[in-house]
Every structure is written in structure tokens, then in C-alpha cells.
Amino acid sequence: MAQSALLVMDVQRSVVHRFGAAATEYLPRVRQAVDAARTAGVPVIYVVVSFRPGAQEISESNKMFGHLAQLARGGGLGSPEAFEVHPDVAPEPDEVVVTKKRVSGFAGSDLEMVLRAQGIDTLVLTGIATSGVVLSTLRQASDLDYRLTVLADACLDGDPEVHRVLTEKVFPMQADVVTVAEWAKALSD
């Protein structure tokens, strides 16, 4: 029998802040998914991006994270709270928080070890951004033979057209793509 887990990825204060009004509409949908998972006994696993003081694990040549390395080495990354999970969807004390070092939830983290240890073979993906952590984690999880579901309305991207193309055309090749409401109803049936 399949064992599922809900992944809440990169829904951190600093990331959410960049999305302004869109995040205000987005966070309640993630909260609904988290509540539905908890009610159904589905583990909720949080995936966050974070770095050591001084961001020693980031090369300045890394196009996506290199600017963070420069900021960190100049003392300008901001407070540690900026990297915490947003309080609207914060983890319970017994829920797993996995720290990653790159875009995919698997990159530089122990996510796969946590999933295998719990016998999880099905992942339900949410997160910011659709074209970042969700896409990268979906591709890697598919290559690792996980069953996949994407909660389309619990993913957020800075470009609505990119989000649409990914959720309507790309993701369905490797995952079931549903809404939070559809998934929550299936859990309660």
C-alpha cells in the first residue's frame, strides 16, 4: 500500500515576501493542504533552503545562488528568521524540516533518506516557485521512481504563464495534477 507525504517547499518568509498580494491568496490554499494532510494522517515534510554562515557551500559562479554568497560574505543575508517557514503554514514540533542547498528538495539534503526511512513512495508537491523547487524536485523524484501528485493551486510562480504551462503541459507527463480541494476531498473519501 502506498504511503504518501505532503512536501511544503520553500514557503519561507523571505520567499513569500517577494510575492506580495499573490502570496496572500496562496498561503490559505497551502494551509488547507497541510490541514487536510494532518487530518488524514499524511506526514507533512517541510523543505527549506538555507546556508551556513558565510554561505560557504555556494560558489559565486552559481548563476542562481551566487548573489546570495556575495551577500552572505558581506554580512547582508538578513536575519535567520527570513529563512524560517512562513508562520501561516508553520510545522508542528514533530514534523520534519529538511534543509536543502540548491533548487531541488533533494539537492544537498537528507530528504531521500527521510522518505525511505518512513516507507514513503508517493509525494504530493506544493511550493514556491513552480518553475524552481517544484519543477526540480518533481524531475528528480520521478527519476527516483516516486509516485507524484502536484497541487497546482498550492504552487506559485512569478510568471503565471510559466506556472500554467508547467501545471497543464509539463507536469502531467510525470505526475497527477489536481487542486487542493480535489486532493483534500480524495483524502476524506
C-alpha positions as CSV (number, residue, x, y, z in Angstrom):
1,M,0.0,0.0,0.0
2,A,1.3,3.4,-0.9
3,Q,2.5,5.8,1.8
4,S,2.2,9.4,0.9
5,A,3.8,12.6,2.2
6,L,2.9,16.2,1.6
7,L,6.0,18.3,0.8
8,V,5.8,22.1,1.5
9,M,8.8,23.5,-0.2
10,D,10.4,27.0,0.0
11,V,7.4,28.5,1.7
12,Q,9.7,30.7,3.8
13,R,9.3,34.2,5.0
14,S,11.8,35.7,2.6
15,V,10.4,33.8,-0.4
16,V,6.8,34.5,0.4
17,H,7.6,38.2,0.9
18,R,8.7,38.5,-2.7
19,F,5.3,37.6,-4.0
20,G,3.2,40.3,-2.2
21,A,-0.5,40.1,-2.9
22,A,-0.3,36.8,-4.7
23,A,1.1,35.2,-1.5
24,T,-1.9,36.5,0.4
25,E,-4.2,34.4,-1.8
26,Y,-1.7,31.5,-1.9
27,L,-1.0,30.8,1.8
28,P,-4.6,29.8,2.7
29,R,-4.5,27.1,0.0
30,V,-1.3,25.7,1.4
31,R,-2.8,25.8,4.8
32,Q,-5.8,23.9,3.5
33,A,-3.5,21.2,2.1
34,V,-1.5,21.0,5.4
35,D,-4.7,20.7,7.4
36,A,-6.1,18.0,5.1
37,A,-2.9,16.0,5.3
38,R,-2.7,16.2,9.1
39,T,-6.3,15.2,9.5
40,A,-5.8,12.2,7.2
41,G,-2.5,11.2,8.9
42,V,-0.4,12.0,5.9
43,P,3.1,13.2,7.0
44,V,3.9,16.8,6.2
45,I,7.5,17.4,5.4
46,Y,8.9,20.9,5.0
47,V,11.8,21.6,2.7
48,V,13.7,24.9,3.2
49,V,16.7,26.4,1.6
50,S,19.4,27.6,3.9
51,F,23.1,28.1,4.2
52,R,25.9,28.1,6.7
53,P,27.1,31.4,8.0
54,G,29.1,33.0,5.2
55,A,27.3,30.7,2.6
56,Q,30.5,28.6,2.2
57,E,28.6,26.0,0.1
58,I,27.8,28.5,-2.6
59,S,30.1,29.3,-5.4
60,E,29.9,32.9,-6.7
61,S,29.8,31.3,-10.2
62,N,26.4,29.7,-9.4
63,K,24.0,31.8,-11.5
64,M,21.0,31.3,-9.2
65,F,22.6,31.4,-5.8
66,G,25.9,33.3,-6.4
67,H,24.5,36.7,-5.4
68,L,23.5,35.1,-2.0
69,A,27.1,34.1,-1.5
70,Q,28.2,37.6,-2.1
71,L,25.6,39.0,0.3
72,A,26.4,36.4,3.0
73,R,30.1,37.1,2.8
74,G,29.3,40.8,3.2
75,G,27.0,40.1,6.2
76,G,23.9,41.1,4.2
77,L,21.7,38.0,4.1
78,G,19.5,39.3,6.8
79,S,18.1,37.7,9.9
80,P,17.8,33.9,10.3
81,E,14.0,34.4,10.6
82,A,13.9,35.2,6.9
83,F,14.7,31.6,6.2
84,E,12.1,30.2,8.5
85,V,8.8,28.6,7.2
86,H,6.1,31.2,7.0
87,P,4.1,31.3,10.2
88,D,0.8,30.8,8.3
89,V,1.9,27.2,7.4
90,A,4.5,26.5,10.1
91,P,5.4,23.0,11.0
92,E,4.3,21.3,14.2
93,P,7.1,20.4,16.6
94,D,7.1,16.7,15.5
95,E,7.1,17.4,11.7
96,V,10.3,17.0,9.7
97,V,12.1,20.1,8.3
98,V,14.6,19.3,5.6
99,T,17.3,21.8,4.7
100,K,18.5,21.8,1.1
101,K,21.3,23.7,-0.5
102,R,20.1,24.1,-4.1
103,V,16.9,24.2,-6.1
104,S,15.7,20.6,-5.8
105,G,14.4,19.4,-2.5
106,F,16.9,16.5,-2.8
107,A,20.0,18.7,-3.6
108,G,22.3,18.7,-0.6
109,S,19.6,17.4,1.8
110,D,18.7,14.2,3.5
111,L,15.2,14.2,2.0
112,E,15.5,10.9,0.3
113,M,16.8,9.2,3.5
114,V,13.8,10.6,5.5
115,L,11.4,9.4,2.8
116,R,12.9,5.9,2.6
117,A,13.1,5.6,6.4
118,Q,9.4,6.3,6.6
119,G,8.4,4.0,3.7
120,I,7.1,6.9,1.7
121,D,6.7,6.2,-2.0
122,T,4.2,8.9,-3.0
123,L,4.9,12.6,-2.9
124,V,2.4,15.4,-3.0
125,L,4.2,18.6,-4.1
126,T,3.5,22.2,-3.1
127,G,5.8,25.2,-3.1
128,I,7.3,28.4,-4.4
129,A,8.3,28.6,-7.2
130,T,6.6,26.3,-9.7
131,S,9.5,26.8,-12.1
132,G,12.1,26.3,-9.3
133,V,11.7,23.9,-6.4
134,V,8.6,22.2,-7.7
135,L,9.9,21.5,-11.2
136,S,13.3,20.4,-10.0
137,T,12.0,18.2,-7.2
138,L,9.4,16.7,-9.5
139,R,12.0,15.8,-12.1
140,Q,14.4,14.2,-9.5
141,A,11.6,12.4,-7.6
142,S,10.3,11.0,-10.9
143,D,13.8,9.7,-11.7
144,L,13.9,8.1,-8.2
145,D,10.6,6.3,-9.0
146,Y,8.3,8.1,-6.6
147,R,4.6,8.4,-7.4
148,L,3.8,12.1,-7.7
149,T,0.9,14.5,-7.3
150,V,1.2,18.2,-7.8
151,L,-1.3,20.5,-6.1
152,A,-1.4,23.1,-8.9
153,D,-3.1,25.9,-6.8
154,A,-0.6,25.3,-3.9
155,C,2.3,26.1,-6.2
156,L,3.2,29.7,-7.0
157,D,5.4,31.3,-9.6
158,G,6.4,34.8,-10.5
159,D,5.2,34.2,-14.1
160,P,1.6,33.0,-14.3
161,E,2.1,31.7,-17.9
162,V,5.1,29.6,-16.9
163,H,3.0,28.2,-14.0
164,R,0.2,27.4,-16.4
165,V,2.5,25.7,-18.9
166,L,4.2,23.6,-16.3
167,T,1.0,22.5,-14.5
168,E,-1.1,21.9,-17.6
169,K,1.5,20.6,-20.1
170,V,4.8,19.5,-18.4
171,F,3.9,18.1,-15.0
172,P,1.1,15.8,-16.2
173,M,3.8,13.7,-18.1
174,Q,5.2,12.6,-14.7
175,A,2.5,13.5,-12.1
176,D,-1.2,13.7,-11.4
177,V,-2.0,17.4,-11.2
178,V,-5.0,18.4,-9.1
179,T,-6.3,21.2,-6.9
180,V,-6.0,21.3,-3.2
181,A,-9.8,20.9,-2.9
182,E,-9.8,17.8,-5.1
183,W,-6.9,16.3,-3.2
184,A,-8.4,17.1,0.2
185,K,-11.7,15.5,-0.9
186,A,-10.0,12.4,-2.1
187,L,-8.3,12.1,1.3
188,S,-11.5,12.3,3.2
189,D,-13.4,9.8,1.0
